[in-house]
Amino acid sequence: MPNFRSPDFLTDHILHTLAFYEPRCLDASGGFFHFFKDDGTVYDKRTRHLVSSARFVFNHAMAYRRFGRPEQLAAARHGLAFLQRAHAQPQGGYAWQIDWHAQRATVQDGTQHCYGLAFVLLAHAHALMAGIEEAHAGLDRTWQLMEQHFWEPRHQLYADEATADWRVSAYRGQNANMHVCEAMMAAWEATQQTRYLDRALTLAEAVTGRQAALADGLVWEHYRQDWSVDWAYNRGDKTNIFRPWGFQTGHLTEWAKLLLQLERHLATADRRADWILPRARHFFDTAMFRGWDADNGGLVYGFGPDGAVCDADKYFWVQAESFAAAALLAVRTGEASYWNWYDSIWAYSWAHFVDHRYGAWYRILTPQNQKISDEKSPAGKTDYHTMGACYDVLKALGDAAR
């Protein structure tokens, strides 16, 4: 096994993952291809999903900042232009899914998702940090769009979904708010505008504090229009990958990671939130206790209110977010147990998820760690989670060294 805590290992793994997507992901006619088989074959050249379109901008902007290759900057700018050219809609907002053919975009799903706008905001923030100055206007526009259509001051949270003409649905969810929190922190880094850090803190307090208090101190996924817990939403339905039932192991660890990053940003602004560390520990420790598969290794997807596993499949992003959270907790607390979890999650992922031949990570494995298909990266998966987690650990190690 490699030394998973080594900055050289993490850097090499990012490059190995990037090599799977480059240059085959770039579509010269606009944007990026979104559907890849295990060997990198593109099996759908026309369907474009907003989440992937935005995440590819993140991937290339981060790579440029780390490695300084001009083609990475050009790819980030290319992707940002596609968001505005193909996904952006005349009535405001961004189409969830489009058909891109002959340099024309046909809307397949015009639903407005706050989750999607979170990644549009994230893409603009990271593009701006990479030196793409034209991203500044798009960052502000996305903030205003979300403020106008999704922000609910009474609840201090964002609504989730609207029709193409902005009729907001009754569904409320934590997932969109979690990723908006992530994007707001990136926007704060890019601009130092206080409104972004304030909003990130507000969202973190609302989801991980007030809403978690309604669900046994953990983050439940689904809520009604008044933000009361909807315990039954999507129960028994595994088809909606963005709205799964149950406590999500990976979302608990992802929140642990985001909370520690928020604590660091607050410190730079001479602000404190003493509740952050104990809450991050609680989420992570519970996720490991409930989610670790002692027989087959790895972290399961979800568990129910009774603590029993409800979805034993293994998802790539759950492992990635969890090793990042473990590293941040290890650095923050100095406790060896978190490094032990980090090494265990990495060793499992290295053995089962990482494709050592072609690069990148497999997407989903069965409870016994078998692949379920040869579709490595369908729309939504760009290995933003896996490379992002490596960057997060590198950042934490760098801070610790300083």
SVG drawing of the C-alpha trace seen along z (x, -y; Angstrom):
<svg xmlns="http://www.w3.org/2000/svg" viewBox="-46 -42 52 52">
<polyline fill="none" stroke="black" stroke-width="0.4" points="0.0,0.0 1.2,-3.5 1.6,-6.1 -1.8,-7.6 -0.8,-10.6 2.0,-11.6 1.4,-14.9 3.3,-13.3 0.9,-10.3 -2.2,-12.6 -0.8,-14.8 0.1,-11.8 -3.4,-10.4 -5.0,-13.6 -2.9,-13.5 -3.8,-9.8 -7.5,-10.7 -7.2,-13.7 -5.5,-11.5 -8.6,-9.4 -10.7,-12.4 -8.1,-14.4 -8.2,-15.1 -11.1,-12.9 -13.6,-14.8 -13.2,-18.1 -15.8,-18.7 -14.4,-21.3 -17.9,-22.2 -18.7,-23.2 -18.4,-22.0 -17.4,-18.4 -18.6,-14.9 -20.4,-13.5 -20.7,-9.7 -17.6,-7.4 -17.2,-3.6 -14.5,-2.0 -11.9,-2.3 -12.8,-6.0 -15.0,-5.4 -17.6,-8.1 -21.0,-6.4 -23.3,-9.5 -21.9,-12.5 -25.0,-14.7 -26.6,-14.7 -25.3,-17.3 -26.2,-17.6 -25.8,-20.9 -24.0,-19.2 -21.3,-17.7 -20.9,-20.9 -20.2,-22.8 -18.1,-20.2 -15.8,-20.0 -15.1,-23.7 -14.1,-23.0 -11.9,-20.1 -9.9,-22.2 -9.7,-25.4 -8.4,-23.4 -5.9,-21.6 -4.6,-24.9 -4.1,-26.4 -2.2,-23.3 -0.2,-22.4 -0.2,-25.7 -0.8,-24.1 -2.3,-26.6 -4.5,-24.0 -6.2,-23.6 -7.0,-27.3 -8.3,-27.2 -10.5,-24.2 -12.0,-25.9 -12.8,-29.0 -14.2,-26.7 -16.5,-25.1 -17.6,-28.4 -18.6,-29.7 -20.7,-26.5 -22.7,-27.1 -23.7,-30.5 -24.1,-29.5 -25.9,-26.2 -27.4,-25.8 -28.4,-29.4 -32.0,-30.2 -33.7,-33.4 -36.0,-33.5 -33.0,-33.2 -31.6,-30.0 -29.9,-27.1 -31.4,-24.0 -30.9,-20.8 -30.3,-18.7 -29.8,-19.6 -29.2,-17.8 -26.1,-19.4 -26.0,-18.8 -24.6,-20.7 -23.6,-23.5 -27.2,-23.9 -28.8,-23.2 -32.2,-21.7 -33.6,-21.7 -34.5,-18.2 -35.3,-19.1 -35.8,-22.8 -36.4,-22.3 -34.6,-24.8 -32.7,-23.0 -31.0,-24.9 -28.6,-21.9 -27.6,-22.8 -27.2,-26.5 -24.9,-25.5 -22.5,-24.0 -22.9,-26.9 -21.9,-29.2 -19.0,-26.8 -17.8,-26.8 -17.7,-30.6 -15.9,-30.9 -13.2,-28.5 -12.8,-30.0 -12.4,-33.3 -9.7,-31.9 -8.0,-30.5 -7.7,-34.1 -10.8,-34.0 -12.0,-37.5 -15.1,-37.3 -16.4,-34.8 -17.0,-37.6 -20.2,-38.8 -21.6,-35.3 -20.9,-34.7 -22.9,-37.7 -25.7,-36.8 -26.0,-33.3 -26.2,-34.7 -28.9,-37.1 -30.8,-34.3 -30.8,-32.1 -31.7,-35.0 -34.7,-35.9 -36.2,-32.5 -35.0,-30.0 -34.0,-31.8 -36.5,-31.6 -35.6,-34.1 -38.1,-32.7 -36.3,-29.3 -32.8,-30.6 -32.5,-27.9 -33.0,-27.5 -36.0,-25.9 -35.1,-23.1 -36.8,-23.0 -38.9,-25.1 -40.4,-24.8 -38.7,-26.5 -40.9,-29.6 -39.9,-29.6 -42.9,-28.0 -41.3,-26.6 -42.3,-23.1 -43.3,-22.0 -40.2,-19.7 -37.4,-20.8 -34.0,-19.1 -30.8,-19.4 -28.6,-18.3 -28.9,-21.5 -28.2,-23.5 -25.1,-21.5 -23.7,-22.2 -24.7,-25.8 -22.7,-26.0 -19.7,-24.5 -20.1,-27.0 -20.5,-30.0 -17.2,-29.2 -15.6,-29.1 -17.2,-32.4 -15.8,-33.8 -12.4,-32.6 -12.6,-34.1 -14.0,-37.5 -13.6,-38.0 -17.2,-39.4 -18.7,-38.9 -22.2,-38.0 -20.9,-34.6 -19.2,-33.6 -22.3,-34.8 -24.6,-32.7 -22.3,-29.6 -22.5,-29.9 -26.3,-30.5 -26.8,-27.3 -24.5,-25.2 -26.3,-26.4 -29.7,-25.7 -29.0,-22.3 -26.6,-20.8 -28.2,-22.4 -31.9,-23.3 -32.9,-20.7 -30.7,-18.0 -32.4,-18.5 -35.6,-17.3 -33.9,-14.1 -32.1,-12.6 -29.2,-15.0 -28.3,-13.8 -28.8,-15.3 -32.0,-13.9 -32.4,-14.5 -36.0,-15.3 -38.5,-17.9 -41.9,-19.3 -42.6,-22.9 -42.5,-24.1 -39.2,-22.3 -40.8,-19.6 -39.1,-16.2 -40.6,-14.0 -39.6,-10.5 -41.3,-8.7 -40.0,-10.6 -38.5,-8.2 -38.6,-5.3 -38.1,-2.2 -37.0,-4.2 -33.3,-4.0 -33.8,-5.6 -33.3,-9.3 -29.6,-9.5 -29.9,-13.1 -32.7,-12.3 -32.0,-9.0 -34.0,-7.8 -32.3,-7.4 -29.4,-9.0 -26.6,-9.3 -23.2,-8.1 -21.4,-10.3 -23.4,-13.4 -22.7,-13.1 -18.9,-12.9 -19.2,-15.6 -20.9,-17.9 -18.1,-17.1 -15.5,-18.2 -17.5,-21.3 -17.9,-22.3 -14.1,-22.1 -13.5,-24.1 -16.0,-26.7 -14.3,-26.9 -11.0,-27.7 -12.6,-30.4 -14.3,-32.0 -10.9,-32.0 -9.4,-34.0 -12.2,-36.5 -11.5,-36.6 -14.8,-34.8 -15.4,-31.7 -18.0,-29.0 -17.3,-26.6 -20.1,-24.3 -18.4,-23.3 -15.8,-20.8 -18.0,-18.7 -20.7,-18.6 -18.2,-17.5 -16.9,-14.8 -20.4,-13.6 -21.4,-13.3 -18.2,-11.5 -18.1,-9.1 -21.7,-8.2 -21.1,-7.6 -18.3,-5.3 -20.2,-3.4 -23.3,-2.9 -21.8,-2.9 -18.6,-0.8 -19.0,2.7 -17.0,4.8 -17.3,7.9 -16.5,6.5 -14.9,3.1 -15.9,-0.3 -18.8,-2.6 -22.4,-1.8 -24.7,-4.3 -27.3,-4.8 -29.0,-3.7 -32.5,-4.2 -33.8,-6.0 -33.4,-2.7 -29.7,-2.6 -30.1,0.4 -28.4,0.3 -31.0,-0.5 -28.7,-0.6 -25.5,1.5 -24.2,0.5 -20.8,-1.3 -20.6,-4.6 -17.3,-6.2 -18.1,-9.6 -19.0,-8.4 -15.5,-6.9 -13.8,-10.1 -15.7,-12.6 -15.1,-10.3 -11.3,-10.1 -11.2,-13.9 -13.2,-14.4 -11.0,-11.9 -7.9,-13.8 -9.3,-17.2 -10.4,-15.8 -7.0,-14.2 -5.2,-17.5 -7.7,-19.5 -7.7,-17.2 -4.3,-15.5 -6.0,-12.2 -4.5,-9.1 -7.8,-7.4 -8.9,-9.7 -5.7,-8.9 -6.5,-5.3 -9.9,-5.8 -8.2,-7.7 -5.8,-4.9 -8.6,-2.3 -10.9,-4.1 -8.1,-4.7 -6.8,-1.1 -10.3,0.1 -10.8,-2.4 -7.4,-1.6 -8.2,2.1 -11.7,1.8 -12.6,-1.6 -9.5,-3.0 -9.1,-1.8 -5.4,-1.3 -5.4,-0.4 -7.5,-3.2 -7.7,-5.8 -10.5,-7.4 -12.8,-5.6 -15.6,-3.1 -18.9,-4.6 -20.9,-2.0 -20.1,1.4 -22.3,4.1 -22.1,4.8 -19.5,7.5 -17.5,4.9 -18.4,6.1 -19.0,3.6 -22.6,3.2 -21.8,2.0 -19.1,0.8 -20.3,-2.8 -17.6,-4.4 -18.7,-8.0 -22.3,-8.8 -23.6,-12.3 -23.1,-13.7 -19.8,-12.0 -16.6,-13.8 -14.5,-12.6 -15.0,-16.0 -15.5,-14.3 -12.3,-12.2 -9.9,-14.8 -11.6,-17.4 -11.0,-15.2 -7.3,-14.9 -7.1,-18.7 -8.8,-19.1 -6.3,-16.7 -3.4,-18.5 -4.7,-21.8 -5.1,-20.4 -1.6,-18.9 -0.2,-22.2 -2.0,-24.2 -0.7,-21.7 2.9,-22.1 2.7,-25.9"/>
</svg>
